[in-house]
Amino acid sequence: MKLTDKHRKIIAILSLCAGIAFVIAGIFRGEAETVFNKATRICMECIGIG
């Protein structure tokens, strides 16, 4: 089955919308703070400060 340009655009738009929805859901669940804290700890360990 060959995808036409129209189908590719529709799939791209739906994927983008799903990604945005998941990011927003994660923010409302408080996951952004968790990810930021983990990233900070990892960076501090790599530098040798933490």
N, CA, C and O atoms as a Tripos MOL2 file, in Angstrom:
@<TRIPOS>MOLECULE
protein
  200   199    50     0     0
PROTEIN
NO_CHARGES

@<TRIPOS>ATOM
      1 N           0.8430   -1.1790    0.0000 N.3       1 MET1
      2 CA          0.0000    0.0000    0.0000 C.3       1 MET1
      3 C           0.8860    1.2390    0.0000 C.2       1 MET1
      4 O           1.7640    1.3840    0.8500 O.2       1 MET1
      5 N           0.6570    2.1020   -0.9260 N.am      2 LYS2
      6 CA          1.4570    3.3110   -1.0480 C.3       2 LYS2
      7 C           0.7020    4.4880   -0.4410 C.2       2 LYS2
      8 O          -0.4720    4.7130   -0.7370 O.2       2 LYS2
      9 N           1.4070    5.2380    0.4210 N.am      3 LEU3
     10 CA          0.7840    6.4040    1.0330 C.3       3 LEU3
     11 C           0.9340    7.6070    0.1270 C.2       3 LEU3
     12 O           2.0100    7.8690   -0.4100 O.2       3 LEU3
     13 N          -0.1460    8.3250   -0.0340 N.am      4 THR4
     14 CA         -0.0810    9.5440   -0.8230 C.3       4 THR4
     15 C           0.3720   10.6890    0.0800 C.2       4 THR4
     16 O           0.4380   10.5470    1.3010 O.2       4 THR4
     17 N           0.6790   11.8100   -0.5370 N.am      5 ASP5
     18 CA          1.1120   12.9750    0.2450 C.3       5 ASP5
     19 C           0.0160   13.4270    1.2050 C.2       5 ASP5
     20 O           0.3040   13.8760    2.3140 O.2       5 ASP5
     21 N          -1.2280   13.3090    0.7810 N.am      6 LYS6
     22 CA         -2.3470   13.7130    1.6390 C.3       6 LYS6
     23 C          -2.4000   12.8390    2.8910 C.2       6 LYS6
     24 O          -2.6040   13.3420    3.9960 O.2       6 LYS6
     25 N          -2.2160   11.5380    2.7160 N.am      7 HIS7
     26 CA         -2.2390   10.6300    3.8570 C.3       7 HIS7
     27 C          -1.0590   10.8900    4.7890 C.2       7 HIS7
     28 O          -1.2100   10.8270    6.0100 O.2       7 HIS7
     29 N           0.0980   11.1790    4.2340 N.am      8 ARG8
     30 CA          1.2790   11.4790    5.0510 C.3       8 ARG8
     31 C           1.0530   12.7240    5.8910 C.2       8 ARG8
     32 O           1.4330   12.7630    7.0610 O.2       8 ARG8
     33 N           0.4350   13.7440    5.3000 N.am      9 LYS9
     34 CA          0.1550   14.9710    6.0330 C.3       9 LYS9
     35 C          -0.8360   14.7210    7.1550 C.2       9 LYS9
     36 O          -0.6750   15.2470    8.2560 O.2       9 LYS9
     37 N          -1.8520   13.9280    6.8890 N.am     10 ILE10
     38 CA         -2.8470   13.6120    7.9130 C.3      10 ILE10
     39 C          -2.1960   12.8500    9.0630 C.2      10 ILE10
     40 O          -2.4570   13.1490   10.2290 O.2      10 ILE10
     41 N          -1.3550   11.8720    8.7470 N.am     11 ILE11
     42 CA         -0.6660   11.1030    9.7860 C.3      11 ILE11
     43 C           0.2620   12.0150   10.5910 C.2      11 ILE11
     44 O           0.3360   11.8970   11.8140 O.2      11 ILE11
     45 N           0.9610   12.9150    9.9200 N.am     12 ALA12
     46 CA          1.8600   13.8370   10.6090 C.3      12 ALA12
     47 C           1.0880   14.7550   11.5550 C.2      12 ALA12
     48 O           1.5140   14.9830   12.6880 O.2      12 ALA12
     49 N          -0.0340   15.2760   11.0980 N.am     13 ILE13
     50 CA         -0.8360   16.1720   11.9300 C.3      13 ILE13
     51 C          -1.4090   15.4220   13.1240 C.2      13 ILE13
     52 O          -1.4020   15.9410   14.2410 O.2      13 ILE13
     53 N          -1.9030   14.2140   12.9050 N.am     14 LEU14
     54 CA         -2.4460   13.4270   14.0160 C.3      14 LEU14
     55 C          -1.3620   13.0710   15.0260 C.2      14 LEU14
     56 O          -1.6060   13.0930   16.2320 O.2      14 LEU14
     57 N          -0.1720   12.7430   14.5410 N.am     15 SER15
     58 CA          0.9390   12.4280   15.4360 C.3      15 SER15
     59 C           1.3400   13.6490   16.2560 C.2      15 SER15
     60 O           1.6100   13.5400   17.4520 O.2      15 SER15
     61 N           1.3780   14.7950   15.6160 N.am     16 LEU16
     62 CA          1.7150   16.0320   16.3150 C.3      16 LEU16
     63 C           0.6780   16.3450   17.3890 C.2      16 LEU16
     64 O           1.0330   16.7100   18.5090 O.2      16 LEU16
     65 N          -0.5920   16.2020   17.0520 N.am     17 CYS17
     66 CA         -1.6630   16.4600   18.0220 C.3      17 CYS17
     67 C          -1.5870   15.4920   19.2020 C.2      17 CYS17
     68 O          -1.7810   15.8960   20.3480 O.2      17 CYS17
     69 N          -1.3070   14.2220   18.9300 N.am     18 ALA18
     70 CA         -1.1780   13.2400   19.9990 C.3      18 ALA18
     71 C           0.0100   13.5780   20.8980 C.2      18 ALA18
     72 O          -0.0900   13.4780   22.1210 O.2      18 ALA18
     73 N           1.1280   13.9760   20.3010 N.am     19 GLY19
     74 CA          2.3000   14.3520   21.0880 C.3      19 GLY19
     75 C           2.0220   15.5420   21.9800 C.2      19 GLY19
     76 O           2.4010   15.5430   23.1510 O.2      19 GLY19
     77 N           1.3590   16.5610   21.4360 N.am     20 ILE20
     78 CA          1.0120   17.7440   22.2250 C.3      20 ILE20
     79 C           0.0750   17.3680   23.3620 C.2      20 ILE20
     80 O           0.2300   17.8570   24.4810 O.2      20 ILE20
     81 N          -0.8960   16.5020   23.0850 N.am     21 ALA21
     82 CA         -1.8400   16.0680   24.1250 C.3      21 ALA21
     83 C          -1.1120   15.3330   25.2490 C.2      21 ALA21
     84 O          -1.4190   15.5440   26.4220 O.2      21 ALA21
     85 N          -0.1500   14.4730   24.9050 N.am     22 PHE22
     86 CA          0.5920   13.7520   25.9310 C.3      22 PHE22
     87 C           1.4730   14.6880   26.7550 C.2      22 PHE22
     88 O           1.6070   14.5000   27.9650 O.2      22 PHE22
     89 N           2.0710   15.6860   26.1230 N.am     23 VAL23
     90 CA          2.8840   16.6600   26.8640 C.3      23 VAL23
     91 C           2.0100   17.4330   27.8410 C.2      23 VAL23
     92 O           2.3890   17.6250   28.9960 O.2      23 VAL23
     93 N           0.8560   17.8700   27.3900 N.am     24 ILE24
     94 CA         -0.0570   18.6140   28.2620 C.3      24 ILE24
     95 C          -0.5330   17.7370   29.4110 C.2      24 ILE24
     96 O          -0.6080   18.1980   30.5500 O.2      24 ILE24
     97 N          -0.8560   16.4780   29.1270 N.am     25 ALA25
     98 CA         -1.2850   15.5600   30.1840 C.3      25 ALA25
     99 C          -0.1670   15.3660   31.2050 C.2      25 ALA25
    100 O          -0.4300   15.3250   32.4070 O.2      25 ALA25
    101 N           1.0680   15.2490   30.7430 N.am     26 GLY26
    102 CA          2.2010   15.0930   31.6560 C.3      26 GLY26
    103 C           2.4050   16.3160   32.5270 C.2      26 GLY26
    104 O           2.7310   16.1890   33.7070 O.2      26 GLY26
    105 N           2.2180   17.5010   31.9600 N.am     27 ILE27
    106 CA          2.3620   18.7380   32.7320 C.3      27 ILE27
    107 C           1.3080   18.7880   33.8290 C.2      27 ILE27
    108 O           1.6180   19.1380   34.9680 O.2      27 ILE27
    109 N           0.0680   18.4430   33.5030 N.am     28 PHE28
    110 CA         -0.9940   18.4760   34.5050 C.3      28 PHE28
    111 C          -0.7910   17.4330   35.6010 C.2      28 PHE28
    112 O          -1.2570   17.6210   36.7250 O.2      28 PHE28
    113 N          -0.1070   16.3480   35.2910 N.am     29 ARG29
    114 CA          0.1760   15.3230   36.2900 C.3      29 ARG29
    115 C           1.3860   15.6500   37.1510 C.2      29 ARG29
    116 O           1.6870   14.9210   38.0970 O.2      29 ARG29
    117 N           2.0830   16.7380   36.8370 N.am     30 GLY30
    118 CA          3.2450   17.1440   37.6130 C.3      30 GLY30
    119 C           4.5190   16.4410   37.2040 C.2      30 GLY30
    120 O           5.4940   16.4350   37.9550 O.2      30 GLY30
    121 N           4.5270   15.8520   36.0340 N.am     31 GLU31
    122 CA          5.6920   15.0990   35.5790 C.3      31 GLU31
    123 C           6.8170   16.0120   35.1160 C.2      31 GLU31
    124 O           7.9760   15.5980   35.1060 O.2      31 GLU31
    125 N           6.5010   17.2430   34.7330 N.am     32 ALA32
    126 CA          7.5410   18.1600   34.2640 C.3      32 ALA32
    127 C           8.5320   18.4460   35.3840 C.2      32 ALA32
    128 O           9.7400   18.4910   35.1550 O.2      32 ALA32
    129 N           8.0260   18.6360   36.5750 N.am     33 GLU33
    130 CA          8.9030   18.8880   37.7340 C.3      33 GLU33
    131 C           9.7680   17.6740   38.0240 C.2      33 GLU33
    132 O          10.9530   17.8180   38.3260 O.2      33 GLU33
    133 N           9.1960   16.4810   37.9360 N.am     34 THR34
    134 CA          9.9460   15.2500   38.1770 C.3      34 THR34
    135 C          11.0690   15.0950   37.1620 C.2      34 THR34
    136 O          12.1980   14.7660   37.5270 O.2      34 THR34
    137 N          10.7660   15.3290   35.9000 N.am     35 VAL35
    138 CA         11.7810   15.2070   34.8500 C.3      35 VAL35
    139 C          12.8860   16.2390   35.0540 C.2      35 VAL35
    140 O          14.0670   15.9230   34.9060 O.2      35 VAL35
    141 N          12.5080   17.4650   35.3910 N.am     36 PHE36
    142 CA         13.5020   18.5100   35.6200 C.3      36 PHE36
    143 C          14.4150   18.1560   36.7960 C.2      36 PHE36
    144 O          15.6280   18.3460   36.7180 O.2      36 PHE36
    145 N          13.8350   17.6420   37.8840 N.am     37 ASN37
    146 CA         14.6430   17.2550   39.0470 C.3      37 ASN37
    147 C          15.6140   16.1300   38.7100 C.2      37 ASN37
    148 O          16.7710   16.1620   39.1290 O.2      37 ASN37
    149 N          15.1560   15.1470   37.9660 N.am     38 LYS38
    150 CA         16.0350   14.0370   37.5770 C.3      38 LYS38
    151 C          17.1480   14.5210   36.6490 C.2      38 LYS38
    152 O          18.2990   14.1070   36.7880 O.2      38 LYS38
    153 N          16.8070   15.3860   35.7150 N.am     39 ALA39
    154 CA         17.8130   15.9180   34.7910 C.3      39 ALA39
    155 C          18.8610   16.7280   35.5420 C.2      39 ALA39
    156 O          20.0510   16.6540   35.2340 O.2      39 ALA39
    157 N          18.4180   17.5010   36.5270 N.am     40 THR40
    158 CA         19.3570   18.2940   37.3270 C.3      40 THR40
    159 C          20.3060   17.3850   38.0830 C.2      40 THR40
    160 O          21.5110   17.6330   38.1250 O.2      40 THR40
    161 N          19.7620   16.3240   38.6840 N.am     41 ARG41
    162 CA         20.6130   15.3950   39.4370 C.3      41 ARG41
    163 C          21.6270   14.6990   38.5310 C.2      41 ARG41
    164 O          22.7930   14.5510   38.8960 O.2      41 ARG41
    165 N          21.1850   14.2800   37.3680 N.am     42 ILE42
    166 CA         22.0970   13.6040   36.4340 C.3      42 ILE42
    167 C          23.2070   14.5540   35.9990 C.2      42 ILE42
    168 O          24.3700   14.1550   35.9460 O.2      42 ILE42
    169 N          22.8670   15.8010   35.6870 N.am     43 CYS43
    170 CA         23.8800   16.7630   35.2680 C.3      43 CYS43
    171 C          24.8700   17.0490   36.3900 C.2      43 CYS43
    172 O          26.0730   17.1570   36.1510 O.2      43 CYS43
    173 N          24.3700   17.1700   37.5930 N.am     44 MET44
    174 CA         25.2670   17.4200   38.7250 C.3      44 MET44
    175 C          26.2070   16.2530   38.9440 C.2      44 MET44
    176 O          27.3730   16.4540   39.2820 O.2      44 MET44
    177 N          25.7180   15.0340   38.7570 N.am     45 GLU45
    178 CA         26.5810   13.8580   38.9360 C.3      45 GLU45
    179 C          27.6270   13.7870   37.8300 C.2      45 GLU45
    180 O          28.7690   13.4050   38.0850 O.2      45 GLU45
    181 N          27.2550   14.1510   36.6090 N.am     46 CYS46
    182 CA         28.2180   14.1090   35.5000 C.3      46 CYS46
    183 C          29.3190   15.1390   35.6980 C.2      46 CYS46
    184 O          30.4840   14.8680   35.4060 O.2      46 CYS46
    185 N          28.9580   16.3140   36.1900 N.am     47 ILE47
    186 CA         29.9410   17.3640   36.4150 C.3      47 ILE47
    187 C          30.7990   17.0260   37.6280 C.2      47 ILE47
    188 O          31.9580   17.4340   37.7070 O.2      47 ILE47
    189 N          30.2310   16.2790   38.5710 N.am     48 GLY48
    190 CA         30.9660   15.9100   39.7610 C.3      48 GLY48
    191 C          30.6500   16.7520   40.9660 C.2      48 GLY48
    192 O          31.3550   16.6930   41.9740 O.2      48 GLY48
    193 N          29.5930   17.5400   40.8740 N.am     49 ILE49
    194 CA         29.2100   18.4160   41.9970 C.3      49 ILE49
    195 C          28.3060   17.6560   42.9760 C.2      49 ILE49
    196 O          28.4300   17.8230   44.1890 O.2      49 ILE49
    197 N          27.4050   16.8280   42.4560 N.am     50 GLY50
    198 CA         26.3840   16.2100   43.2890 C.3      50 GLY50
    199 C          26.7270   14.9150   43.8570 C.2      50 GLY50
    200 O          25.9210   14.3220   44.5750 O.2      50 GLY50
@<TRIPOS>BOND
     1     1     2 1
     2     2     3 1
     3     3     4 2
     4     3     5 am
     5     5     6 1
     6     6     7 1
     7     7     8 2
     8     7     9 am
     9     9    10 1
    10    10    11 1
    11    11    12 2
    12    11    13 am
    13    13    14 1
    14    14    15 1
    15    15    16 2
    16    15    17 am
    17    17    18 1
    18    18    19 1
    19    19    20 2
    20    19    21 am
    21    21    22 1
    22    22    23 1
    23    23    24 2
    24    23    25 am
    25    25    26 1
    26    26    27 1
    27    27    28 2
    28    27    29 am
    29    29    30 1
    30    30    31 1
    31    31    32 2
    32    31    33 am
    33    33    34 1
    34    34    35 1
    35    35    36 2
    36    35    37 am
    37    37    38 1
    38    38    39 1
    39    39    40 2
    40    39    41 am
    41    41    42 1
    42    42    43 1
    43    43    44 2
    44    43    45 am
    45    45    46 1
    46    46    47 1
    47    47    48 2
    48    47    49 am
    49    49    50 1
    50    50    51 1
    51    51    52 2
    52    51    53 am
    53    53    54 1
    54    54    55 1
    55    55    56 2
    56    55    57 am
    57    57    58 1
    58    58    59 1
    59    59    60 2
    60    59    61 am
    61    61    62 1
    62    62    63 1
    63    63    64 2
    64    63    65 am
    65    65    66 1
    66    66    67 1
    67    67    68 2
    68    67    69 am
    69    69    70 1
    70    70    71 1
    71    71    72 2
    72    71    73 am
    73    73    74 1
    74    74    75 1
    75    75    76 2
    76    75    77 am
    77    77    78 1
    78    78    79 1
    79    79    80 2
    80    79    81 am
    81    81    82 1
    82    82    83 1
    83    83    84 2
    84    83    85 am
    85    85    86 1
    86    86    87 1
    87    87    88 2
    88    87    89 am
    89    89    90 1
    90    90    91 1
    91    91    92 2
    92    91    93 am
    93    93    94 1
    94    94    95 1
    95    95    96 2
    96    95    97 am
    97    97    98 1
    98    98    99 1
    99    99   100 2
   100    99   101 am
   101   101   102 1
   102   102   103 1
   103   103   104 2
   104   103   105 am
   105   105   106 1
   106   106   107 1
   107   107   108 2
   108   107   109 am
   109   109   110 1
   110   110   111 1
   111   111   112 2
   112   111   113 am
   113   113   114 1
   114   114   115 1
   115   115   116 2
   116   115   117 am
   117   117   118 1
   118   118   119 1
   119   119   120 2
   120   119   121 am
   121   121   122 1
   122   122   123 1
   123   123   124 2
   124   123   125 am
   125   125   126 1
   126   126   127 1
   127   127   128 2
   128   127   129 am
   129   129   130 1
   130   130   131 1
   131   131   132 2
   132   131   133 am
   133   133   134 1
   134   134   135 1
   135   135   136 2
   136   135   137 am
   137   137   138 1
   138   138   139 1
   139   139   140 2
   140   139   141 am
   141   141   142 1
   142   142   143 1
   143   143   144 2
   144   143   145 am
   145   145   146 1
   146   146   147 1
   147   147   148 2
   148   147   149 am
   149   149   150 1
   150   150   151 1
   151   151   152 2
   152   151   153 am
   153   153   154 1
   154   154   155 1
   155   155   156 2
   156   155   157 am
   157   157   158 1
   158   158   159 1
   159   159   160 2
   160   159   161 am
   161   161   162 1
   162   162   163 1
   163   163   164 2
   164   163   165 am
   165   165   166 1
   166   166   167 1
   167   167   168 2
   168   167   169 am
   169   169   170 1
   170   170   171 1
   171   171   172 2
   172   171   173 am
   173   173   174 1
   174   174   175 1
   175   175   176 2
   176   175   177 am
   177   177   178 1
   178   178   179 1
   179   179   180 2
   180   179   181 am
   181   181   182 1
   182   182   183 1
   183   183   184 2
   184   183   185 am
   185   185   186 1
   186   186   187 1
   187   187   188 2
   188   187   189 am
   189   189   190 1
   190   190   191 1
   191   191   192 2
   192   191   193 am
   193   193   194 1
   194   194   195 1
   195   195   196 2
   196   195   197 am
   197   197   198 1
   198   198   199 1
   199   199   200 2
@<TRIPOS>SUBSTRUCTURE
     1 MET1         2 RESIDUE 1 A MET
     2 LYS2         6 RESIDUE 1 A LYS
     3 LEU3        10 RESIDUE 1 A LEU
     4 THR4        14 RESIDUE 1 A THR
     5 ASP5        18 RESIDUE 1 A ASP
     6 LYS6        22 RESIDUE 1 A LYS
     7 HIS7        26 RESIDUE 1 A HIS
     8 ARG8        30 RESIDUE 1 A ARG
     9 LYS9        34 RESIDUE 1 A LYS
    10 ILE10       38 RESIDUE 1 A ILE
    11 ILE11       42 RESIDUE 1 A ILE
    12 ALA12       46 RESIDUE 1 A ALA
    13 ILE13       50 RESIDUE 1 A ILE
    14 LEU14       54 RESIDUE 1 A LEU
    15 SER15       58 RESIDUE 1 A SER
    16 LEU16       62 RESIDUE 1 A LEU
    17 CYS17       66 RESIDUE 1 A CYS
    18 ALA18       70 RESIDUE 1 A ALA
    19 GLY19       74 RESIDUE 1 A GLY
    20 ILE20       78 RESIDUE 1 A ILE
    21 ALA21       82 RESIDUE 1 A ALA
    22 PHE22       86 RESIDUE 1 A PHE
    23 VAL23       90 RESIDUE 1 A VAL
    24 ILE24       94 RESIDUE 1 A ILE
    25 ALA25       98 RESIDUE 1 A ALA
    26 GLY26      102 RESIDUE 1 A GLY
    27 ILE27      106 RESIDUE 1 A ILE
    28 PHE28      110 RESIDUE 1 A PHE
    29 ARG29      114 RESIDUE 1 A ARG
    30 GLY30      118 RESIDUE 1 A GLY
    31 GLU31      122 RESIDUE 1 A GLU
    32 ALA32      126 RESIDUE 1 A ALA
    33 GLU33      130 RESIDUE 1 A GLU
    34 THR34      134 RESIDUE 1 A THR
    35 VAL35      138 RESIDUE 1 A VAL
    36 PHE36      142 RESIDUE 1 A PHE
    37 ASN37      146 RESIDUE 1 A ASN
    38 LYS38      150 RESIDUE 1 A LYS
    39 ALA39      154 RESIDUE 1 A ALA
    40 THR40      158 RESIDUE 1 A THR
    41 ARG41      162 RESIDUE 1 A ARG
    42 ILE42      166 RESIDUE 1 A ILE
    43 CYS43      170 RESIDUE 1 A CYS
    44 MET44      174 RESIDUE 1 A MET
    45 GLU45      178 RESIDUE 1 A GLU
    46 CYS46      182 RESIDUE 1 A CYS
    47 ILE47      186 RESIDUE 1 A ILE
    48 GLY48      190 RESIDUE 1 A GLY
    49 ILE49      194 RESIDUE 1 A ILE
    50 GLY50      198 RESIDUE 1 A GLY
